[in-house]
Amino acid sequence: MYRLIFYFALKETIDLSKFPVDRIRNFCIIAHIDHGKSTLADRLLEITGTVSKTEKNKQVLDKLQVERERGITVKAQTASLLYNHQGQQYLLNLIDTPGHVDFSYEVSRSISACQGVLLIVDANQGIQAQTMANFYLAFEAQLSIIPVINKIDLKNADPETVESQIEKAFDIPRAECIRISAKLGTNVENVLQAVVDRIPPPPVSTDGPFKALVFDSSFDHYRGVVANIAVFGGRVRRGDKIVSAHLGKAYEVNELGLLRPEEHPTQKLFAGQVGYIIAGMKDVKEAQIGDTLYLQEQPVEALPGFKRAKAMVFAGIYPMDQSEYPGLRSAIERLTLNDSSVTVQRDSSMALGAGWRLGFLGLLHMEVFNQRLEQEYNASVIVTAPTVPYKAILSSAKLIKTRRAVQKNMVYIDDQRVMIKYLFPLNEIIVDFYDLLKSLSSGYASFDYEIAGYQAADLIKLDILLNGRPVEELTTIVHTDRAYSTGKAVCERLKDSIPRQLFEIAIQAVIGSKVIARETIKAYRKNVLAKCYGGDITRKMKLLKRQAEGKKKMRRIGNVEVPKDAFINVLKRKDK
Ligand SMILES: Nc1nc2c(ncn2[C@@H]2O[C@H](COP(=O)(O)OP(=O)(O)OP(=O)(O)O)[C@@H](O)[C@H]2O)c(=O)[nH]1
C-alpha cells in the first residue's frame, strides 16, 4: 500500500520538461476512418502506463460524447508517453488526429508538429481513400512513415495482400510493415520500438529564440483558451510575454505543461516538447490552428503553412420556437468558442424567424455541430439544406457550359482496387454523394476530397412556393440542365413530407416567374379524438397534448405546417 503511494509520488516528480531532445519522438497516427487509430492510441497509453488498464476499451483519446457515439475522432487529443527502450527512457509525444476529410487541415497541422507517422491500414479492408490522402500529407512533409497493419485477429484478415498494396502504392518495402491487433494488444510493443528506432528526434535548437506551433486549441470556461503547442525552438516559462504571429497580440503565460493525456503543469517547456499553454486568450480565434507563438522580446518569422479555416458548407439554423432564440444563441456561442472554424452570421427568414447562417468545413462537421447542440445544450433546431459558396458574375453573357464531373486520372492500387480522381462541383457531393457511393458499391468504395477552386458554370436559382409564398430555406442553386428534374423531385418529396391540412396546399417550383413543376396536397382534417368514445377526460387531454407536441415539431410557413426534417430531406436525391 505504502509502496504504491510512493511510486505514484515519484512518477509525478519526474520533470518531463527537462528531457534531452535526442530521446524525444513526436509522432501521430493517421488512418482511414475506423481502421483502428483510437484503439491503437489507447493501447499505447496503456502499455506505457500512461493510463491504467482499468480504463481499457474506453477510448481515452476520443473525449467528446459525439465522438464516442459515432466512433469518430472530431477533435485531436494529445498525450506524452514515457517508454523504456534498451535501458533508456524516451518521451514519446503522440498527437491524435481527426480521421475525417472535413478536418484535413487539422491533420496537416498535426503532421507538421511531428517527425513520423504510424500509417494504419485495416488488414481486411486494405488501402482506402483517406489512407492515400493521409499518406501524401505525411510524404510531402517528409516524415518517417511506419506502416501498421491492424486487425490481424479478424477472420478475413489478409495482411499479405495489404503489404503488397502498401509496397505498390507507397513504395515502402513490405518488411517495414508491422502486423498488429490493436484490440488484443498483439505486437503493439513493436510499434513503440519502431517509433524510437525509425523516427528521428525533433530537429530543434534549445538555444535559439522561442518558437511554437499551435496545432489545436480549446476553450475552458475558467481559464480561457488552452492551446496545444509543439515547441520548435528555445523555451518558454510561466510569466513570459508571448505573441501570436497572425494577430500580433501579446499575452502573459499563466500556465503551461505536458499532456498525459490530462494536463501536467511544468515550469517550462523546451524545444522538442509538445504540451499546452494558457495565456489569458479569451477566444479560440486568438490561438488558431497553424499559428506561431514567440516571445515578445524575441520576434521570429512565423512557421509556414498557416491557413485560416475556410467554411465550405453553409446552412441556416433556427430555433424550433422563437422563444428559444436566446438559449440557442448562447449554445451556439459556447460551441463556437471551442471551434474557430465555424463561421456565424445572424440571419432571419419570413418563414422561420430569427436565426443564423453557419459555415462549416464539411458536411460531417455540420452534423457533429448540430448533434452537439442537441445533446449538450438540449437545443431543438431546424437546419436548412446545406449549400456551398458560389462566385456570381452578374449580367455576364458568356458563360462556359461545364460537365458536372470530369475524370482526371486513374491509378490501379492492385488488381482489385482502383483510385479514380474526378473534378466535381462541390454542390454535387455535399448532400448525399457519400451515402450513394457506399450503397452502389455495397460499402466497398471510399471517397475523399479536396477543394480545387472556383469554376464557371451554368447555374440558375430555383425557388419553391407553398401556397404562393416563397420558402427561402428551400431555394437552391442548380445547374440549368437539372432545374426541371430537381424542381419536380423537390415538389414530389414535399408532397410526401407535408401532412394534409385543413385546406388545399399548392407546392410550386419556380424559376424567375415561370412555374416549372407543381404538386397539390388535398385538404384533410385529422380529429385525434375521433376514436375516443365516452367522456374520459384524462385520455382526451393526453391525445390533445400529444398532438400539440407533434405540432411543435412542425414549422408554420404562412398558414402551412411543415415538418422540421423536410428542409433537409427534400434535397436528398433518391432518384440518381
Ligand atoms: N477485430 C479488431 N477490431 C478492431 C481492432 N482495432 C480496432 N478495432 C475496431 O474497429 C473499430 C474502429 O476502431 P477505432 O479505433 O475507433 O477507429 P479510428 O480509426 O480511431 O476511427 P476514427 O477516429 O473515426 O478515425 C472499433 O469498433 C474497434 O473496436 C483490432 O485490432 N481488431
The ligand as a Tripos MOL2 file, in Angstrom:
@<TRIPOS>MOLECULE
LIG
   32    34     1     0     0
SMALL
NO_CHARGES

@<TRIPOS>ATOM
      1 N1        -11.1300   -7.0870  -34.5470 N.pl3     1 LIG1
      2 C1        -10.4960   -5.9220  -34.3420 C.ar      1 LIG1
      3 N2        -11.1880   -4.7820  -34.2590 N.ar      1 LIG1
      4 C2        -10.5000   -3.6430  -34.0480 C.ar      1 LIG1
      5 C3         -9.1040   -3.6090  -33.9020 C.ar      1 LIG1
      6 N3         -8.7300   -2.3230  -33.7180 N.ar      1 LIG1
      7 C4         -9.8460   -1.5870  -33.7320 C.ar      1 LIG1
      8 N4        -10.9220   -2.3660  -33.9240 N.ar      1 LIG1
      9 C5        -12.3340   -1.9600  -34.0010 C.3       1 LIG1
     10 O1        -12.5220   -1.1460  -35.1460 O.3       1 LIG1
     11 C6        -13.4710   -0.1050  -34.8820 C.3       1 LIG1
     12 C7        -12.8500    1.2490  -35.1830 C.3       1 LIG1
     13 O2        -11.7720    1.4780  -34.2980 O.3       1 LIG1
     14 P1        -11.3410    2.9450  -33.8410 P.3       1 LIG1
     15 O3        -10.1220    2.7850  -33.0250 O.co2     1 LIG1
     16 O4        -12.4900    3.6800  -33.2430 O.co2     1 LIG1
     17 O5        -11.0440    3.5760  -35.2690 O.3       1 LIG1
     18 P2        -10.4710    5.0100  -35.6190 P.3       1 LIG1
     19 O6         -9.5590    4.8140  -36.7640 O.co2     1 LIG1
     20 O7         -9.9660    5.6700  -34.3900 O.co2     1 LIG1
     21 O8        -11.7260    5.7710  -36.1020 O.3       1 LIG1
     22 P3        -11.8260    7.3850  -36.2880 P.3       1 LIG1
     23 O9        -11.4380    8.0080  -35.0010 O.co2     1 LIG1
     24 O10       -13.2600    7.5860  -36.5660 O.co2     1 LIG1
     25 O11       -10.9700    7.7420  -37.4270 O.co2     1 LIG1
     26 C8        -13.8770   -0.2770  -33.4140 C.3       1 LIG1
     27 O12       -15.0830   -0.9790  -33.3690 O.3       1 LIG1
     28 C9        -12.7180   -1.0940  -32.8110 C.3       1 LIG1
     29 O13       -13.1390   -1.8700  -31.7240 O.3       1 LIG1
     30 C10        -8.3950   -4.8560  -33.9840 C.ar      1 LIG1
     31 O14        -7.1820   -4.9430  -33.8670 O.2       1 LIG1
     32 N5         -9.1490   -5.9610  -34.2080 N.ar      1 LIG1
@<TRIPOS>BOND
     1     1     2 1
     2     2     3 ar
     3     2    32 ar
     4     3     4 ar
     5     4     5 ar
     6     4     8 ar
     7     5     6 ar
     8     5    30 ar
     9     6     7 ar
    10     7     8 ar
    11     8     9 1
    12     9    10 1
    13     9    28 1
    14    10    11 1
    15    11    12 1
    16    11    26 1
    17    12    13 1
    18    13    14 1
    19    14    15 2
    20    14    16 1
    21    14    17 1
    22    17    18 1
    23    18    19 2
    24    18    20 1
    25    18    21 1
    26    21    22 1
    27    22    23 2
    28    22    24 1
    29    22    25 1
    30    26    27 1
    31    26    28 1
    32    28    29 1
    33    30    31 2
    34    30    32 ar
@<TRIPOS>SUBSTRUCTURE
     1 LIG1         1 GROUP 0 **** ****
